[in-house]
């Protein structure tokens, strides 16, 4: 389980998280939605200790992430796959080497590494791409390699940062299907950050909306679809709105 | 603390040292030798201009040898490599930073200092003296060829001047300086690269900073070693 407790984070004068509290249960996929720049990716990076909170804490399986010693943090990270917004593949390495890099870190024998590379590429339907370089791949293929790199570690959690952003609808659907398959076939807990509602409804078991640095609402797909919160409703229906013009009670931060 | 931990993680950095030595050192040899050749030629011509009628001409060998071994060889090579190597490292690491490749390394449980910084700095410390030694050899050779062809000096006279004030310290002083320049230039490149923010503009800005800091560090270290060791 991942737990955010009253997490605050600011970059200079810009407050990004202002008391975010959220429980992410194991075995499900939780989707964090919110406007661009609302701090979704910043929240995700707290989970693997890429960013430390100014106040509050993030726990993963009962361990407070920013209190962990470097070795313990490495161990924690070994159980968490991270799929970056633009894949973040190492462009000087082949697809196969990108996947092998993480596996070698954990001291697996070469046969096991080769098997896992093959299996993870097969899972994302890129069996033929092992010897290719990231520059030779399309955006969608790069994202699939990013997912393969995360899956190969056999993690307990996979964090997806805007997995369908910038992709055409068909490729987005392929990525959504991969995320669903990762949970179904591998049993991993997923945390997906997105503002793509079609993707959120497809892959999510629960949806949490981050707004003005806090979780505005969290619930099942049905609860979110039927919400009467004006901010959440306007967001999921894609209607422009001005938060300053909401009635005071509804504009609660 | 983090640097000590990064250095202790030899399993991560060791495989990358040799490739970095080739990239940062071997690939820099042509530019270093080009500069050294013309420095040797100019020094020989300059010494003739200075010495004519006042100092025996075999002192040309002394001036060329001493100056290239102790000062111009290490410093000019260092400055050239600050441009080539410092910019190369800062641009590469900076691009990795803004495209989240450094974050990806961390999520794969690698320490970026072990993976990116240590092999580059070690390669700089080991290869700057090697490139400098080659530059010194070529610079002195260029000075000698200039002296016997354009200054009416014999090889014996040039070598006599070369050996006149020679001390073994001249060599290791130059190479020690080169090693420290290698550390400064590569460290500036890595740190500026890792500190990069803000996309292509940030990469450009920090690449320039890395070169400027590397050049400044070379000049400060040059004065420091002269004060401490001479």
Contacts between the chains, C-beta under 8 A, distances in Angstrom:
chain1	res1	chain2	res2	distance
A	45	B	103	7.4
A	48	B	106	7.4
A	48	B	107	5.3
A	49	B	106	7.9
A	50	B	103	5.4
A	50	B	106	6.1
A	50	B	107	7.2
A	70	B	5	6.3
A	70	B	111	7.4
A	74	B	109	4.1
A	75	B	109	7.8
A	77	B	106	7.2
A	77	B	107	5.7
A	77	B	108	7.3
A	77	B	109	4.7
A	78	B	109	5.4
A	80	B	107	7.1
A	81	B	107	7.9
A	82	B	103	7.8
A	82	B	104	7.1
A	82	B	107	4.1
A	84	B	100	4.8
A	84	B	103	7.0
A	84	B	104	6.1
A	85	B	100	7.4
A	86	B	99	6.5
A	86	B	100	6.8
A	88	B	99	6.1
A	88	B	100	4.0
A	88	B	101	5.2
A	88	B	103	6.6
A	88	B	104	4.1
A	89	B	101	7.6
A	89	B	104	7.8
A	90	B	96	7.9
A	90	B	101	5.7
A	90	B	104	7.3
A	91	B	99	8.0
A	91	B	101	7.6
A	101	B	108	6.1
A	101	B	110	7.8
A	102	B	108	4.0
A	102	B	109	7.4
A	105	B	108	6.0
A	105	B	109	5.2
A	105	B	110	6.3
A	106	B	109	7.5
A	153	B	108	7.9
